[in-house]
């Protein structure tokens, strides 16, 4: 697959997301350093430790994603049970814990002389939030780019959204608890309600009501595309706000962004490899194996950023770590897309039987 073909299923904003994130970093840092009155004013608009401007932007990010989730697809769960087992086990029994182990090793051991211990703990918290949030939206793009099975991908996303509701909080609380990181459970639960439950219900109601009145085809081909760029714009504006609060910290410690990125990238390649090789060993077709690897490797970074801001604050190292996750997401995932496409021949059956 050529580079042009590999990008054909990804939108303009998403294709160059790393560039936009980098620009937002620069703009936010400049605001934080030279116009500090802006973050000072924004910090006044909070309720229950939740930034109201950021909450609104995050809803703009997450609601369009939830529109794509069709829970009626769950009835197809029996069609590719092995693929779903790989997805569920990799996402929920392996990924959060390998993320914790890799991040702790680098932040506490490898980078011990470069990162103060209290800052390392905050970075670890952000990494854990990323590790406990498997992708729910961009995986549609990664699956498309690898010619993945659309029905299987839809079931993956729908079931993972349900699992997030019950597994995210206890996994995060456990992993942060063994690191002696104090977790306000009420804020953690509130974050899930605000940034998963409400958008999920909103997306489901929108799908049901609009599909009933104007048809499923209108909803899928006309209504959802209206939000294509809103998610990315909401993300970029959120990043400007985050980096305006982090401005001086970044100026004082620019190397830390690279240090955070290293374990996150290693984790991404590891998780993809586990799911992808497992699918090969189980003799799954390529159009199941590729999205199975992609959904675990990719992160629901919008949720991780939202929860980090609510629990630890805009100026925390945890929030910085989740944002670095956004920075490396697209180039790393496009690399995995190319790997998956080049290894299609490893699989005897490239597609599932109709």
C-alpha positions in Angstrom: 0.0 0.0 0.0 1.4 3.4 -1.0 1.6 6.3 1.4 -1.1 8.1 -0.6 -3.4 5.1 -0.4 -2.6 4.5 3.3 -3.9 8.1 4.1 -7.0 7.9 1.9 -9.2 7.1 4.8 -8.1 9.7 7.2 -9.3 13.3 7.2 -7.1 16.4 6.7 -7.1 17.4 10.4 -6.5 13.9 11.6 -3.7 13.3 9.0 -1.7 16.1 10.3 -2.7 15.9 13.9 0.8 15.7 15.2 1.6 19.0 13.4 -1.5 20.7 14.8 -0.7 19.5 18.3 2.8 20.8 18.1 1.5 24.2 16.9 -1.0 24.2 19.8 1.9 23.5 22.2 3.8 26.5 20.9 0.7 28.8 21.0 -0.3 27.6 24.5 3.3 27.9 25.9 3.6 31.5 24.4 0.3 32.4 26.0 1.3 30.9 29.3 4.6 32.7 29.4 3.8 36.1 27.8 0.0 36.5 28.5 -0.4 34.7 31.8 -3.6 36.7 32.5 -5.5 34.3 30.1 -4.9 31.1 32.1 -5.5 33.1 35.3 -9.0 34.1 34.0 -9.8 30.6 32.7 -8.9 29.1 36.1 -11.8 31.0 37.7 -14.4 29.1 35.7 -14.4 25.8 37.7 -17.0 23.7 39.4 -16.2 20.7 41.6 -12.5 21.0 40.4 -13.7 20.6 36.8 -12.8 23.4 34.3 -16.0 24.5 32.7 -14.4 25.7 29.4 -12.4 22.5 29.1 -15.4 20.4 29.9 -17.4 22.0 27.1 -14.5 21.5 24.6 -14.2 17.8 25.7 -17.9 17.2 25.1 -17.4 18.6 21.6 -14.6 16.1 21.2 -16.4 13.0 22.6 -20.0 13.4 21.6 -19.3 13.0 17.8 -17.3 9.9 18.6 -20.2 8.4 20.4 -22.5 9.0 17.4 -20.5 6.3 15.6 -21.2 3.7 18.2 -24.1 1.4 17.2 -25.1 -0.8 20.1 -27.3 -2.9 17.9 -24.0 -4.4 16.5 -23.5 -6.2 19.8 -25.9 -8.9 18.6 -23.1 -9.9 16.2 -20.8 -10.6 19.1 -20.8 -14.4 18.3 -19.6 -13.9 14.7 -15.9 -13.4 15.7 -15.6 -14.6 19.3 -11.9 -15.3 19.1 -11.2 -11.8 17.8 -13.2 -10.3 20.6 -11.4 -12.4 23.2 -8.1 -11.1 21.9 -9.4 -7.5 22.1 -10.9 -7.7 25.5 -8.0 -9.6 27.2 -5.4 -7.4 25.5 -7.2 -4.1 26.4 -8.3 -4.8 29.9 -6.1 -7.6 31.4 -2.8 -6.8 29.7 -2.5 -3.2 28.5 -3.1 -1.2 31.7 -0.6 -3.3 33.6 2.1 -3.3 30.9 1.7 0.5 30.6 2.2 0.8 34.3 5.2 -1.4 34.3 6.9 0.2 31.4 6.2 3.8 32.5 7.3 3.1 36.1 10.5 1.4 34.8 11.4 4.4 32.7 10.3 7.2 35.0 11.7 5.7 38.2 14.7 3.8 36.9 16.0 4.8 33.5 15.2 8.6 33.9 15.8 8.7 37.6 18.5 11.4 37.4 16.5 13.4 34.9 13.0 13.6 36.4 12.3 14.5 40.1 10.5 11.6 41.9 7.3 13.7 42.5 7.1 14.6 38.8 7.8 11.0 37.8 4.8 10.0 39.9 2.6 12.5 38.1 3.8 11.3 34.7 3.1 7.7 35.7 -0.4 8.7 36.6 -1.0 10.2 33.2 0.4 7.0 31.5 -1.9 4.8 33.6 -4.9 6.9 32.4 -3.9 6.4 28.8 -3.3 2.7 29.4 -6.7 2.1 30.9 -8.6 3.8 28.0 -8.6 1.8 24.7 -9.5 3.7 21.6 -13.2 4.1 20.7 -13.2 6.4 17.7 -9.9 6.7 15.7 -9.9 2.9 15.6 -12.5 3.1 12.8 -9.9 5.0 10.8 -7.0 2.6 11.6 -9.3 -0.4 10.7 -10.3 1.2 7.4 -6.7 1.8 6.5 -5.8 -1.8 7.1 -9.0 -3.1 5.3 -10.3 -4.4 8.6 -13.7 -6.0 9.0 -16.1 -3.1 9.6 -18.7 -5.2 11.5 -16.0 -6.6 13.8 -14.6 -3.2 14.4 -18.0 -1.8 15.3 -18.6 -4.7 17.8 -15.1 -4.0 19.3 -15.9 -0.4 19.9 -19.4 -1.0 21.2 -18.3 -3.6 23.7 -15.3 -1.6 24.8 -17.5 1.4 25.5 -19.6 -0.7 27.8 -16.5 -2.2 29.5 -15.1 1.3 30.1 -18.1 2.1 32.2 -17.4 -0.6 34.7 -13.6 -1.3 34.4 -11.9 2.1 33.9 -12.3 3.5 37.4 -11.3 0.3 39.4 -8.3 -0.3 37.2 -7.1 3.3 37.4 -7.7 3.4 41.2 -5.8 0.1 41.7 -2.8 1.0 39.7 -2.5 4.5 41.1 -3.2 3.2 44.6 -0.2 0.8 44.5 1.9 3.9 43.6 0.6 5.7 46.6 -1.1 8.3 44.5 -4.1 9.7 46.3 -7.3 9.3 44.2 -10.5 11.3 44.9 -13.0 8.5 44.0 -15.9 11.0 43.7 -14.0 13.1 41.1 -13.0 9.9 39.2 -16.6 8.7 39.1 -17.8 12.2 38.2 -15.4 12.3 35.3 -16.7 9.0 33.9 -20.3 10.3 34.2 -19.4 13.6 32.5 -17.1 12.3 29.8 -18.4 8.8 29.0 -21.9 8.2 30.3 -23.5 11.5 29.2 -21.9 11.7 25.7 -22.6 7.9 25.2 -26.3 8.4 26.1 -26.4 11.5 24.0 -24.9 9.7 21.0 -27.3 6.8 21.4 -30.4 9.0 21.7 -29.3 11.0 18.7 -28.8 7.8 16.7 -32.2 6.4 17.7 -34.2 9.6 17.2 -32.6 10.8 14.0 -32.5 7.3 12.4 -36.2 6.9 13.2 -37.2 10.3 11.7 -34.8 10.5 8.7 -33.4 7.0 8.3 -30.2 5.2 9.1 -28.6 6.2 5.8 -29.1 9.9 6.5 -27.7 9.5 10.0 -24.6 7.6 8.8 -23.8 9.5 5.6 -25.0 13.1 6.3 -25.5 13.7 10.0 -22.3 12.2 11.5 -20.0 13.8 8.8 -21.2 17.2 10.0 -19.1 16.7 13.1 -15.9 15.4 11.4 -13.8 18.5 12.2 -15.5 19.5 15.4 -13.8 16.8 17.4 -10.4 17.8 16.2 -11.0 21.5 16.7 -12.3 20.9 20.2 -9.2 18.8 20.9 -6.8 21.5 19.6 -8.5 24.3 21.6 -8.3 22.2 24.7 -4.6 21.7 24.1 -4.0 25.4 23.8 -5.6 25.9 27.2 -3.6 23.0 28.7 -0.3 24.3 27.4 -1.1 27.8 28.5 -1.2 26.5 32.0 1.9 24.3 31.4 3.8 27.1 29.6 6.5 27.9 32.1 6.9 24.2 33.2 7.6 23.3 29.6 10.1 26.1 29.0 11.9 25.0 32.1 11.9 21.3 31.2 11.6 20.8 27.4 13.3 17.5 27.5 10.6 16.0 29.6 8.2 15.8 26.6 10.7 13.4 24.8 11.2 11.4 28.0 7.4 10.9 28.4 7.0 9.9 24.8 9.6 7.1 24.9 7.7 4.6 27.2 4.4 5.5 25.5 5.8 4.6 22.1 7.3 1.4 23.4 4.0 0.4 25.0 2.1 1.1 21.8 4.3 -1.2 19.7 4.2 -3.9 22.4 0.4 -4.0 22.7 0.0 -4.1 19.0 2.5 -7.0 18.7 0.7 -9.0 21.4 -2.7 -8.8 19.9 -1.5 -9.1 16.3 0.7 -12.1 16.9 -1.9 -13.7 19.1 -4.4 -13.4 16.2 -1.9 -15.1 13.9 -1.4 -17.9 16.3 -5.1 -18.4 16.5 -5.3 -18.4 12.7 -7.5 -15.4 12.5 -8.0 -13.6 9.1 -6.0 -10.4 8.6 -9.2 -8.2 8.6 -9.8 -9.3 12.2 -6.1 -9.4 13.3 -5.3 -5.8 12.2 -8.2 -4.0 14.0 -7.7 -6.3 17.0 -4.1 -4.9 17.3 -5.1 -1.4 16.5 -7.8 -0.9 19.1 -5.4 -1.9 21.9 -2.5 0.1 20.6 -4.5 3.2 20.2 -5.8 5.2 23.1 -9.0 7.0 24.0 -6.8 10.0 24.7 -9.7 12.4 24.9 -11.0 10.5 28.0 -7.5 10.3 29.5 -7.0 14.0 29.1 -10.5 14.8 30.5 -10.0 12.6 33.6 -6.5 13.9 34.2 -7.7 17.5 34.2 -10.5 16.7 36.5 -8.5 14.6 39.0 -5.1 16.2 38.9 -5.6 19.7 37.3 -4.5 21.5 34.2 -1.0 22.2 35.5 -0.2 18.6 36.5 2.4 16.3 35.1 -0.3 13.7 34.7 -2.1 16.0 32.2 1.2 16.7 30.5 1.7 12.9 30.0 -1.8 12.4 28.5 -1.2 15.3 26.1 2.1 13.8 24.9 0.0 10.7 24.2 -2.0 12.8 21.8 1.3 14.1 20.2 2.7 10.7 19.4 -0.6 8.9 18.5 -1.0 9.6 14.8 2.6 9.0 13.6 2.9 5.8 15.7 -0.4 4.4 14.6 0.3 5.2 10.9 3.5 3.2 11.3 1.6 0.3 12.7 -0.9 0.6 9.8 2.0 0.2 7.4 3.4 -2.8 9.3 0.0 -4.5 9.3 -0.5 -3.9 5.6 3.0 -5.2 4.7 2.5 -8.3 6.8 -0.9 -9.2 5.3 0.8 -12.2 3.7 1.4 -13.8 7.1 -2.2 -14.7 7.3 -3.6 -17.5 5.1 -7.1 -15.9 5.0 -6.9 -12.1 4.5 -10.6 -11.6 5.0 -13.4 -13.2 7.1 -16.0 -15.3 5.2 -19.1 -13.3 4.4 
